[in-house]
Amino acid sequence: MTTKFLKGVLVAGLMSLLAACASGAGSSARPAMPVVTDPAPIVSGTMRPYQIRGRWYRPEEQPDYDETGLASWYGDQFHGRPTATGERFDMNALTAAHKTLPLPGLVEVTNLENGRRVVLRVNDRGPFVDGRIIDLSRGAADALDLRRAGVGEVRVRYLGRAPRQGGGSTVQYAEARPSAPAPSPGPTPYLPGPAATPPPLHLAASSRPGVWIQAGSWSNPREARRAADRLGGGVIVEESASGQFRVLVGPWPDTGTAERSRRAVISRGYPEAVMISGD
């Protein structure tokens, strides 16, 4: 009896030790995810197939969803409007839009450029642009440090149903690796108004330091201005020697960073974007 009892104690102790080791390994590999004790019901109608611009999307439960792709973000123009779940969109909250995951749900999003990681409440549908897998609120884009770039490569992992309220949180922020340097400030962009006459070019792109991305070239300065407005900050409009108006993004310190910017510009609808060295 005594021998059997001692063997039982030893086995139990060994199992406890193994469990503790496994628990410790898991906790160091991944921070604890949120525990949802009172999940919100899936919003009626959000799991039906739907069609956008001729393409069908079929929402479904995807417990093993784990994808890598491009993330974009949306903000002021949708602030306060209802989302697909009926919740009001708060551009400063940690939320997101996805094409097919259950609503509302939780996802873990990791910025593959800098390692930053957040948990987001998915309460809307989108983005309906080829190559993009998730649309972030402005607050989420800030937490991941990709708002300035506009588009970034991320990993999206589905965590399950969201709580009735909130659910967004920063998982890994302070320990994140620093992001790529911001473009150095250049000369004030020339963005002609409706009745403006383009001034002569004072500084050619080839003489600008750094690496630039040419999003495109237009003969009409107004069209070039519209493209620059859509691309946002770090963009200039420049008249070339041939009288074309080029939209340039940058400058970037190296070709690797510039190439990531070029892919982001392409994903925004400028497939002919090319890299230009000003060195």
PAZAPA-4460 file (N, C-alpha, C; in steps of 0.05 Angstrom, whole numbers, plus 32768, in hexadecimal, padded with zeros to 4 digits):
% residues 279
    n_x    n_y    n_z   ca_x   ca_y   ca_z    c_x    c_y    c_z   seq   type   mol
   8011   7FE8   8000   8000   8000   8000   8012   8019   8000     1      M     A
   8026   8018   8011   8038   8030   8013   8047   8035   7FF9     2      T     A
   8051   801F   7FED   805F   8022   7FD3   804D   802D   7FBE     3      T     A
   8035   8022   7FBC   8022   802C   7FA8   801B   8049   7FAC     4      K     A
   8018   8050   7FC6   8011   806C   7FCC   8028   807F   7FC4     5      F     A
   8041   8077   7FCA   8058   8088   7FC3   805A   808B   7FA4     6      L     A
   8055   8074   7F96   8056   8075   7F79   8041   8089   7F6E     7      K     A
   8029   8088   7F7B   8014   809A   7F72   801C   80B7   7F77     8      G     A
   8028   80BD   7F8E   8031   80D8   7F93   8046   80E2   7F7F     9      V     A
   8059   80D0   7F79   806E   80D7   7F66   8063   80DD   7F4A    10      L     A
   8050   80CC   7F41   8044   80D0   7F27   8034   80EA   7F26    11      V     A
   8025   80EF   7F3C   8016   8108   7F3D   8028   8120   7F3D    12      A     A
   803E   811E   7F4B   8051   8135   7F4C   805E   8139   7F31    13      G     A
   8065   8123   7F23   8070   8125   7F08   805D   8132   7EF5    14      L     A
   8043   812B   7EF6   802F   8136   7EE4   802C   8154   7EE9    15      M     A
   802C   815B   7F03   802A   8178   7F0A   8041   8187   7EFF    16      S     A
   8059   817C   7F01   8071   8189   7EF7   8070   818D   7ED9    17      L     A
   8067   8178   7ECB   8065   817A   7EAE   8051   818F   7EA6    18      L     A
   803A   8190   7EB4   8026   81A4   7EAE   8030   81C0   7EB3    19      A     A
   803F   81C3   7EC9   804A   81DE   7ECF   805E   81E6   7EB9    20      A     A
   806F   81D4   7EB0   8082   81DA   7E9B   8074   81E2   7E81    21      C     A
   805F   81D2   7E7A   8050   81D8   7E62   8043   81F3   7E64    22      A     A
   8037   81F9   7E7C   802A   8213   7E80   803E   822A   7E7E    23      S     A
   8056   8226   7E89   806A   823B   7E88   8073   8240   7E6C    24      G     A
   8077   822A   7E5C   8080   822D   7E41   806B   823C   7E31    25      A     A
   8052   8235   7E35   803D   8242   7E26   803B   825F   7E2C    26      G     A
   803D   8267   7E46   803A   8282   7E4E   8051   8293   7E43    27      S     A
   8069   8288   7E40   807F   8298   7E35   807D   829A   7E17    28      S     A
   8070   8287   7E0A   806E   8288   7DED   8058   829B   7DE4    29      A     A
   8043   829E   7DF3   802C   82AF   7DEB   801E   82BB   7E03    30      R     A
   801A   82D5   7E04   800B   82E1   7E1A   7FEF   82D6   7E1C    31      P     A
   7FE3   82D7   7E33   7FC8   82CC   7E38   7FB4   82DB   7E26    32      A     A
   7FA2   82CC   7E1A   7F8D   82D8   7E09   7F75   82DE   7E1B    33      M     A
   7F64   82F0   7E12   7F4C   82F7   7E23   7F3A   82DF   7E26    34      P     A
   7F2E   82DC   7E3D   7F1B   82C7   7E43   7EFF   82D4   7E42    35      V     A
   7EEE   82CA   7E30   7ED4   82D4   7E2C   7EC0   82C2   7E3A    36      V     A
   7EB4   82CB   7E50   7EA2   82BB   7E60   7E85   82BF   7E58    37      T     A
   7E7F   82D6   7E4B   7E64   82DC   7E42   7E64   82E6   7E25    38      D     A
   7E69   82D3   7E12   7E6B   82DB   7DF6   7E51   82E7   7DEB    39      P     A
   7E55   82FB   7DDA   7E3E   8306   7DCC   7E34   82F3   7DB7    40      A     A
   7E1A   82F1   7DB3   7E0F   82E0   7D9D   7E17   82EB   7D82    41      P     A
   7E1A   82D9   7D6F   7E20   82E1   7D54   7E08   82F2   7D4A    42      I     A
   7E0D   8309   7D3E   7DF8   831B   7D36   7DE9   830F   7D1E    43      V     A
   7DCF   830E   7D20   7DBE   8302   7D0C   7DC3   830F   7CF1    44      S     A
   7DC6   82FE   7CDC   7DC9   8308   7CC1   7DE6   830C   7CB8    45      G     A
   7DF9   830D   7CCB   7E15   8312   7CC4   7E23   82F9   7CBA    46      T     A
   7E16   82E2   7CBC   7E22   82C9   7CB2   7E17   82C0   7C97    47      M     A
   7E06   82D1   7C8C   7DFB   82CA   7C71   7E0F   82D1   7C5B    48      R     A
   7E10   82C1   7C45   7E21   82C8   7C2E   7E18   82E3   7C24    49      P     A
   7E2B   82F3   7C1A   7E25   830D   7C0F   7E37   8313   7BF8    50      Y     A
   7E2F   8326   7BE8   7E3E   832C   7BCF   7E46   834A   7BCF    51      Q     A
   7E60   834E   7BC9   7E6B   8369   7BC6   7E7A   836B   7BAC    52      I     A
   7E72   837E   7B9B   7E80   8382   7B81   7E83   8368   7B71    53      R     A
   7E6E   8359   7B72   7E6D   8340   7B62   7E7A   8328   7B6E    54      G     A
   7E86   832B   7B86   7E93   8314   7B93   7E83   830C   7BAC    55      R     A
   7E80   82F1   7BAF   7E71   82E7   7BC5   7E84   82E1   7BDD    56      W     A
   7E7A   82E7   7BF5   7E88   82E1   7C0E   7E75   82D0   7C20    57      Y     A
   7E81   82BB   7C2C   7E70   82A8   7C3B   7E7C   82A6   7C58    58      R     A
   7E71   82B6   7C6A   7E7A   82B4   7C86   7E75   8299   7C92    59      P     A
   7E87   8291   7CA4   7E83   8277   7CB1   7E95   8276   7CCA    60      E     A
   7E8F   8263   7CDC   7EA0   825E   7CF3   7EBB   8254   7CE9    61      E     A
   7ED1   8260   7CF2   7EEC   8258   7CE9   7EFE   8257   7D02    62      Q     A
   7EFB   8242   7D13   7F0A   8241   7D2C   7F28   8240   7D27    63      P     A
   7F31   8236   7D10   7F4E   8234   7D0B   7F59   824A   7CF9    64      D     A
   7F49   825F   7CF6   7F51   8275   7CE4   7F6C   8281   7CED    65      Y     A
   7F80   8281   7CDB   7F9A   828C   7CE1   7FA6   8293   7CC6    66      D     A
   7FA5   82AD   7CBF   7FAD   82B5   7CA4   7FC1   82CD   7CA6    67      E     A
   7FD1   82CF   7C91   7FE4   82E5   7C8E   7FDD   82F4   7C75    68      T     A
   7FDC   830F   7C77   7FD6   831F   7C5F   7FD8   833D   7C66    69      G     A
   7FCC   834D   7C56   7FCD   836A   7C5A   7FB6   8374   7C6A    70      L     A
   7FBC   8387   7C7C   7FA8   8395   7C8C   7FA7   83B2   7C83    71      A     A
   7F8F   83BD   7C81   7F8C   83DA   7C7C   7F7C   83E5   7C94    72      S     A
   7F76   83FF   7C94   7F67   840A   7CAA   7F53   841F   7CA0    73      W     A
   7F3F   8424   7CB1   7F2B   8438   7CAA   7F24   8449   7CC3    74      Y     A
   7F1C   8462   7CBF   7F18   8474   7CD5   7F02   8488   7CD3    75      G     A
   7F0A   84A1   7CCF   7EF7   84B8   7CD2   7EDE   84B5   7CC2    76      D     A
   7EE0   84AC   7CA9   7EC9   84AC   7C97   7EB3   8498   7CA0    77      Q     A
   7EBA   8485   7CB2   7EA7   8472   7CBC   7EA1   8475   7CDA    78      F     A
   7EAE   8488   7CE7   7EAB   848C   7D04   7E8E   8492   7D0B    79      H     A
   7E83   8482   7D1D   7E68   8486   7D26   7E52   8478   7D16    80      G     A
   7E5A   846C   7D00   7E47   845E   7CEF   7E43   8441   7CFA    81      R     A
   7E2C   8435   7CF4   7E28   841A   7CFE   7E39   8406   7CEF    82      P     A
   7E43   83F2   7CFD   7E52   83DC   7CF1   7E3F   83C6   7CE9    83      T     A
   7E49   83B0   7CDF   7E38   8399   7CD7   7E2A   838D   7CEF    84      A     A
   7E35   8390   7D07   7E27   8385   7D1F   7E12   8398   7D2A    85      T     A
   7E12   83B0   7D1F   7E00   83C5   7D2B   7E0E   83D7   7D3F    86      G     A
   7E26   83CF   7D47   7E35   83E0   7D59   7E3F   83F9   7D4A    87      E     A
   7E43   840F   7D59   7E4D   8427   7D4D   7E6C   8425   7D49    88      R     A
   7E75   842C   7D32   7E92   842A   7D2D   7EA0   8441   7D3C    89      F     A
   7EB3   8439   7D4D   7EC4   844C   7D5C   7EE0   8449   7D51    90      D     A
   7EE9   845D   7D42   7F03   845A   7D35   7F1A   8458   7D48    91      M     A
   7F16   8460   7D61   7F2B   845F   7D75   7F2B   8446   7D86    92      N     A
   7F16   8435   7D82   7F15   841B   7D91   7F26   8406   7D82    93      A     A
   7F2B   83F0   7D90   7F3A   83DA   7D84   7F27   83C7   7D77    94      L     A
   7F1F   83CD   7D5E   7F0C   83BD   7D4F   7F16   83B8   7D33    95      T     A
   7F08   83A7   7D24   7F10   83A0   7D09   7EF9   8396   7CF9    96      A     A
   7EFD   8395   7CDF   7EEA   838A   7CCC   7EF6   8372   7CBE    97      A     A
   7EE6   835D   7CBB   7EF0   8345   7CAD   7ED9   833B   7C9A    98      H     A
   7EE1   832E   7C85   7ECD   8326   7C71   7EBB   830F   7C79    99      K     A
   7EC6   82FB   7C88   7EB8   82E2   7C8C   7EB7   82D7   7CA8   100      T     A
   7EC5   82E3   7CBB   7EC5   82D8   7CD6   7EAB   82DF   7CE4   101      L     A
   7EA3   82CF   7CF9   7E8A   82D5   7D07   7E8B   82F1   7D15   102      P     A
   7E74   82FE   7D16   7E71   8318   7D22   7E5E   8317   7D3A   103      L     A
   7E66   8323   7D51   7E81   832D   7D57   7E94   8317   7D5F   104      P     A
   7EAD   831A   7D58   7EC2   8307   7D60   7EDB   8315   7D69   105      G     A
   7EEE   8305   7D72   7F08   8310   7D7A   7F1E   8304   7D68   106      L     A
   7F31   8315   7D61   7F48   830C   7D51   7F61   8317   7D5E   107      V     A
   7F77   8308   7D5C   7F91   8312   7D63   7F9F   831A   7D4A   108      E     A
   7FA8   8333   7D48   7FB6   833E   7D31   7FD2   8345   7D38   109      V     A
   7FE5   833B   7D28   8002   8341   7D2D   800D   8350   7D15   110      T     A
   8019   8367   7D1A   8028   8375   7D05   8042   8367   7D00   111      N     A
   8045   835B   7CE9   805D   834A   7CE4   8076   835C   7CE0   112      L     A
   8073   8375   7CDD   808A   8387   7CD9   8097   838D   7CF4   113      E     A
   8087   8390   7D0A   8093   8399   7D23   808C   8387   7D3B   114      N     A
   807C   8372   7D37   8075   8360   7D4C   805F   8369   7D5F   115      G     A
   8054   8381   7D5A   803E   838A   7D6C   8025   8378   7D67   116      R     A
   8017   8374   7D7E   8000   8361   7D7D   7FE9   836C   7D8D   117      R     A
   7FD1   836B   7D82   7FB9   8374   7D8F   7FA2   835F   7D8C   118      V     A
   7F8F   8361   7D9E   7F76   8351   7D9C   7F61   8365   7D94   119      V     A
   7F52   835F   7D7F   7F3E   8372   7D74   7F22   8365   7D74   120      L     A
   7F0F   8376   7D78   7EF3   836E   7D76   7EEA   8371   7D58   121      R     A
   7EE2   835C   7D4B   7EDA   835D   7D2F   7EBB   8362   7D2F   122      V     A
   7EB3   8379   7D25   7E96   8380   7D26   7E8C   838A   7D0B   123      N     A
   7E9C   8387   7CF6   7E94   8392   7CDC   7E9E   8380   7CC6   124      D     A
   7E94   8385   7CAD   7E9D   8376   7C96   7EB0   8387   7C85   125      R     A
   7EC3   837A   7C78   7ED7   8387   7C68   7EF2   837B   7C6D   126      G     A
   7F07   8384   7C60   7F08   8398   7C4A   7F03   838A   7C2F   127      P     A
   7EF6   8397   7C1D   7EEF   838B   7C03   7F03   8394   7BEE   128      F     A
   7F1D   838F   7BF4   7F33   8395   7BE1   7F44   837C   7BDF   129      V     A
   7F4B   8375   7BC7   7F5C   835D   7BC3   7F76   835E   7BD3   130      D     A
   7F7D   8348   7BE0   7F96   8347   7BEE   7F95   834F   7C0B   131      G     A
   7F7F   835C   7C13   7F7D   8365   7C2F   7F6B   8352   7C3F   132      R     A
   7F74   834B   7C57   7F64   8337   7C66   7F56   8343   7C7E   133      I     A
   7F5D   835C   7C86   7F50   8368   7C9D   7F52   8386   7C9B   134      I     A
   7F3D   8394   7CA5   7F3C   83B1   7CA6   7F3C   83B9   7CC3   135      D     A
   7F4F   83CA   7CCB   7F52   83D2   7CE7   7F46   83ED   7CEC   136      L     A
   7F3C   83F1   7D05   7F35   840C   7D0D   7F4F   841C   7D0F   137      S     A
   7F4B   8436   7D10   7F63   8447   7D13   7F72   8441   7D2D   138      R     A
   7F63   843C   7D42   7F6F   8436   7D5C   7F80   841C   7D5A   139      G     A
   7F75   8408   7D4C   7F84   83EF   7D48   7F9D   83F4   7D37   140      A     A
   7F9A   8404   7D22   7FB1   840A   7D11   7FC7   8418   7D21   141      A     A
   7FBF   842A   7D33   7FD3   8438   7D43   7FE1   8424   7D56   142      D     A
   7FD1   8412   7D63   7FDD   83FF   7D75   7FF1   83ED   7D68   143      A     A
   7FEC   83E7   7D4E   7FFE   83D6   7D3F   8014   83E5   7D30   144      L     A
   8012   8400   7D32   8025   8412   7D25   8026   840D   7D07   145      D     A
   800F   840D   7CFA   800F   840B   7CDD   7FFD   8420   7CD0   146      L     A
   7FF3   8433   7CE0   7FE1   8448   7CD5   7FF0   8459   7CC1   147      R     A
   8009   8461   7CC7   8017   8472   7CB5   801C   8464   7C9A   148      R     A
   8023   844B   7C9A   8027   843C   7C81   800D   8437   7C72   149      A     A
   7FF6   8436   7C81   7FDC   8432   7C74   7FD5   8415   7C71   150      G     A
   7FE8   8405   7C68   7FE4   83E8   7C64   7FFC   83DA   7C6F   151      V     A
   7FF8   83C3   7C7C   800F   83B4   7C86   8009   8396   7C87   152      G     A
   801E   8386   7C87   801B   8369   7C87   8016   8360   7CA4   153      E     A
   8001   8350   7CA8   7FFA   8347   7CC3   7FF3   832A   7CC2   154      V     A
   7FF2   831E   7CDB   7FE8   8304   7CDF   7FCE   8307   7CEF   155      R     A
   7FB9   82FA   7CE6   7F9F   82FB   7CF3   7F97   82E0   7CFD   156      V     A
   7F92   82DD   7D17   7F8A   82C4   7D23   7F70   82C7   7D31   157      R     A
   7F5C   82B6   7D2A   7F42   82B7   7D37   7F42   82AB   7D52   158      Y     A
   7F38   82BA   7D66   7F38   82B1   7D82   7F1D   82A6   7D8B   159      L     A
   7F08   82AD   7D7D   7EED   82A4   7D85   7EDA   82BB   7D89   160      G     A
   7EC4   82B5   7D96   7EAE   82C9   7D9A   7EB7   82E0   7DAB   161      R     A
   7EAD   82F7   7DA6   7EB3   8310   7DB5   7EA0   8312   7DCD   162      A     A
   7EA8   8321   7DE2   7E96   8326   7DF8   7E80   833A   7DEE   163      P     A
   7E6C   833E   7DFF   7E56   834F   7DF7   7E5F   836C   7DF3   164      R     A
   7E74   8374   7E01   7E7F   838F   7DFE   7E9D   838D   7DFC   165      Q     A
   7EA9   839E   7DEB   7EC6   83A0   7DEA   7ED4   8387   7DE1   166      G     A
   7EEA   8381   7DEE   7EFA   8369   7DE7   7F15   8370   7DDB   167      G     A
   7F19   8389   7DD1   7F32   8390   7DC6   7F47   8396   7DDB   168      G     A
   7F5F   838E   7DD6   7F75   8394   7DEA   7F90   8392   7DDC   169      S     A
   7FA3   83A0   7DE7   7FBF   839E   7DDE   7FCC   8386   7DEB   170      T     A
   7FD7   8374   7DDB   7FE3   835C   7DE6   8001   8360   7DE9   171      V     A
   800E   836B   7DD4   802A   836F   7DD4   8030   838A   7DC7   172      Q     A
   8039   839D   7DD8   803D   83B8   7DCE   8059   83C3   7DD5   173      Y     A
   805E   83C4   7DF0   8077   83D0   7DF9   808F   83C0   7DF0   174      A     A
   808C   83A6   7DEC   80A3   8395   7DE5   80A7   8393   7DC7   175      E     A
   8096   83A1   7DB7   8097   839F   7D9A   80B1   83AB   7D90   176      A     A
   80BB   839F   7D7A   80D3   83AA   7D6D   80CC   83C5   7D61   177      R     A
   80DE   83D8   7D5F   80D8   83F1   7D53   80D1   83EE   7D36   178      P     A
   80BE   83FF   7D2D   80B5   83FD   7D11   80C9   840B   7CFF   179      S     A
   80C5   8409   7CE5   80D7   8415   7CD2   80D6   8433   7CD5   180      A     A
   80ED   8441   7CD0   80ED   845E   7CD3   80D9   846C   7CC1   181      P     A
   80CE   8481   7CCB   80BB   8491   7CBB   80CA   849F   7CA5   182      A     A
   80BC   84A5   7C8F   80C8   84B4   7C79   80D2   84CF   7C84   183      P     A
   80EA   84D7   7C7B   80F4   84F1   7C84   80E4   8507   7C76   184      S     A
   80DF   851D   7C84   80CF   8532   7C78   80DD   853E   7C5F   185      P     A
   80CE   8542   7C4A   80D9   854D   7C32   80CD   8568   7C2D   186      G     A
   80D0   8573   7C15   80C5   858D   7C0F   80A6   858C   7C10   187      P     A
   809A   85A3   7C14   807D   85A4   7C15   8071   8599   7BFB   188      T     A
   805E   8586   7BFC   8053   857B   7BE4   8044   8590   7BD4   189      P     A
   8046   858E   7BBA   8036   859F   7BA8   801C   858F   7BA2   190      Y     A
   8006   8599   7BAB   7FEC   858D   7BA6   7FDA   85A3   7B99   191      L     A
   7FD9   85A5   7B7F   7FCB   85BB   7B72   7FAE   85BB   7B77   192      P     A
   7FA3   85D2   7B7A   7F86   85D6   7B7E   7F77   85D4   7B63   193      G     A
   7F5C   85D7   7B63   7F4D   85D4   7B4A   7F55   85E7   7B34   194      P     A
   7F5D   8600   7B3C   7F63   8613   7B27   7F81   861A   7B26   195      A     A
   7F91   860B   7B34   7FAE   8611   7B36   7FBD   860A   7B1D   196      A     A
   7FD2   8618   7B18   7FE4   8612   7B02   7FFD   8606   7B0D   197      T     A
   8005   85EE   7B05   801C   85E0   7B11   8035   85F1   7B0E   198      P     A
   8044   85F5   7B25   805D   8605   7B23   8073   85F4   7B17   199      P     A
   8088   8601   7B0E   809F   85F1   7B03   80AB   85E0   7B19   200      P     A
   80B7   85CA   7B10   80C4   85B7   7B23   80DF   85C3   7B2D   201      L     A
   80E3   85C3   7B47   80FB   85CE   7B53   810F   85B9   7B5B   202      H     A
   8105   85A0   7B61   8116   858B   7B6A   810D   8570   7B5E   203      L     A
   811D   8564   7B4D   8115   854B   7B40   8117   8534   7B53   204      A     A
   8107   851F   7B4F   8106   8508   7B61   8122   84FB   7B62   205      A     A
   8130   84FB   7B4B   814A   84EE   7B4B   815E   84FB   7B5D   206      S     A
   8159   8515   7B64   816C   8523   7B76   8163   8523   7B93   207      S     A
   814D   8516   7B99   8143   8514   7BB5   8151   84FD   7BC3   208      R     A
   815A   8501   7BDB   8167   84EB   7BEA   8153   84D5   7BF1   209      P     A
   815D   84BD   7BF5   814C   84A7   7BFD   8140   8498   7BE6   210      G     A
   812E   8486   7BEC   8120   8475   7BD8   8103   847D   7BD9   211      V     A
   80F8   8481   7BC1   80DC   8489   7BBE   80CC   8474   7BAF   212      W     A
   80B2   8475   7BB3   809F   8464   7BA4   808E   8477   7B92   213      I     A
   8090   8472   7B78   807F   8480   7B65   8065   8471   7B62   214      Q     A
   804F   847C   7B6D   8035   846E   7B6B   802A   846F   7B4F   215      A     A
   8030   8484   7B41   8026   8486   7B25   802D   84A1   7B1A   216      G     A
   8025   84A5   7B00   802B   84BE   7AF2   8012   84C6   7AE3   217      S     A
   800B   84E0   7AE4   7FF3   84EA   7AD8   7FF9   8504   7AC8   218      W     A
   7FEB   8508   7AB2   7FEE   8521   7AA3   7FDD   8537   7AAF   219      S     A
   7FC8   8530   7ABE   7FB6   8543   7ACB   7FBF   8546   7AE8   220      N     A
   7FC6   855F   7AF1   7FCF   8562   7B0C   7FB9   855D   7B21   221      P     A
   7FA0   8561   7B19   7F8A   855B   7B2C   7F88   853D   7B32   222      R     A
   7F8C   852D   7B1E   7F8B   8510   7B22   7FA2   8507   7B34   223      E     A
   7FB9   8513   7B30   7FD0   850D   7B41   7FCB   8515   7B5E   224      A     A
   7FBE   852C   7B61   7FB7   8536   7B7C   7FA4   8523   7B8A   225      R     A
   7F90   8519   7B7B   7F7D   8506   7B87   7F8A   84ED   7B90   226      R     A
   7F9D   84E3   7B7F   7FAC   84CB   7B87   7FBC   84D0   7BA0   227      A     A
   7FC9   84E7   7BA2   7FD9   84EE   7BBA   7FC7   84F0   7BD2   228      A     A
   7FB0   84FB   7BD0   7F9D   84FD   7BE6   7F95   84E2   7BF0   229      D     A
   7F90   84CF   7BDE   7F88   84B4   7BE5   7F9E   84A5   7BF4   230      R     A
   7FB7   84AB   7BEC   7FCE   849C   7BF8   7FD6   84A8   7C13   231      L     A
   7FCF   84C1   7C19   7FD4   84CC   7C34   7FEF   84D8   7C37   232      G     A
   7FF9   84D8   7C50   8012   84E6   7C57   802B   84DB   7C4A   233      G     A
   8040   84EB   7C4A   8059   84E3   7C3E   8058   84E1   7C20   234      G     A
   8047   84F1   7C13   8042   84F0   7BF6   8046   850C   7BEA   235      V     A
   8054   850D   7BD3   8057   8526   7BC5   804E   8522   7BA8   236      I     A
   8046   8539   7B9B   8040   8539   7B7F   8056   854A   7B71   237      V     A
   8062   853E   7B5D   8079   854B   7B50   8076   854B   7B32   238      E     A
   807C   8561   7B25   807B   8563   7B08   8096   855A   7AFC   239      E     A
   8095   8547   7AEA   80AD   853C   7ADE   80B5   854E   7AC6   240      S     A
   80CC   8549   7ABB   80D6   8558   7AA4   80C4   8556   7A8C   241      A     A
   80B6   853F   7A8A   80A4   853B   7A73   8088   8547   7A77   242      S     A
   8084   8555   7A8E   806A   8561   7A93   8056   854F   7AA0   243      G     A
   805E   8537   7AA8   804D   8525   7AB7   804E   852B   7AD5   244      Q     A
   8038   8525   7AE3   8037   852A   7B00   8039   850F   7B0E   245      F     A
   804F   850B   7B1C   8055   84F2   7B2A   804D   84F4   7B47   246      R     A
   8042   84DE   7B52   803B   84DD   7B6E   8050   84CC   7B7C   247      V     A
   805F   84D7   7B8E   8075   84CA   7B9B   8070   84C6   7BB9   248      L     A
   8076   84AE   7BC3   8073   84A8   7BDF   808F   84A3   7BEB   249      V     A
   8094   84B0   7C03   80AE   84AC   7C0F   80B9   84C6   7C1C   250      G     A
   80D3   84C8   7C1E   80E7   84B4   7C16   80EB   849F   7C2C   251      P     A
   80F6   8488   7C23   80FC   8471   7C35   811A   846E   7C37   252      W     A
   8124   8464   7C4D   8141   8462   7C51   814F   844C   7C43   253      P     A
   8140   8437   7C3B   814D   8420   7C2D   8138   8413   7C1B   254      D     A
   8142   8401   7C0A   8131   83F5   7BF6   811D   83E1   7C02   255      T     A
   8125   83D4   7C19   8113   83C1   7C26   80FA   83CF   7C30   256      G     A
   80FE   83E5   7C3E   80E7   83F5   7C48   80D7   8400   7C31   257      T     A
   80E5   8409   7C1D   80D7   8414   7C05   80C6   83FF   7BF7   258      A     A
   80D0   83E7   7BF6   80C1   83D1   7BE9   80A8   83CB   7BF8   259      E     A
   80A8   83CC   7C13   8090   83C7   7C22   807C   83DE   7C1C   260      R     A
   8086   83F6   7C1A   8075   840D   7C13   8069   8409   7BF7   261      S     A
   807A   8400   7BE4   8070   83FC   7BC9   8059   83E8   7BC8   262      R     A
   805C   83D2   7BD7   8046   83BE   7BD8   802D   83CA   7BE4   263      R     A
   8030   83DB   7BF8   8019   83E8   7C04   800B   83FB   7BF0   264      A     A
   801B   8409   7BE1   8010   841B   7BCD   8001   840B   7BB7   265      V     A
   800D   83F5   7BAF   7FFF   83E3   7B9B   7FE4   83DA   7BA6   266      I     A
   7FE4   83D2   7BC0   7FCB   83C7   7BCC   7FB6   83DD   7BCD   267      S     A
   7FBE   83F6   7BCC   7FAA   840C   7BCD   7FA0   8414   7BB1   268      R     A
   7FA8   8404   7B9D   7F9C   8408   7B82   7FAE   8415   7B6E   269      G     A
   7FC9   8413   7B73   7FDC   841F   7B60   7FF0   8409   7B57   270      Y     A
   7FE7   83F7   7B45   7FF7   83DF   7B3E   8011   83E6   7B30   271      P     A
   8015   83FE   7B25   802D   8404   7B17   8042   8413   7B28   272      E     A
   803E   8412   7B43   8051   841F   7B55   806D   8414   7B51   273      A     A
   8081   8426   7B50   809C   841E   7B4C   80AE   842C   7B61   274      V     A
   80C6   8421   7B65   80D9   842C   7B78   80EC   843E   7B69   275      M     A
   80F2   8456   7B74   8104   8469   7B68   8119   8471   7B7C   276      I     A
   8132   846E   7B75   8148   8475   7B87   8150   8492   7B82   277      S     A
   8152   84A1   7B98   815B   84BD   7B95   8178   84C1   7B9D   278      G     A
   8186   84AB   7BA2   81A2   84AD   7BAB   81B4   84B2   7B92   279      D     A
***
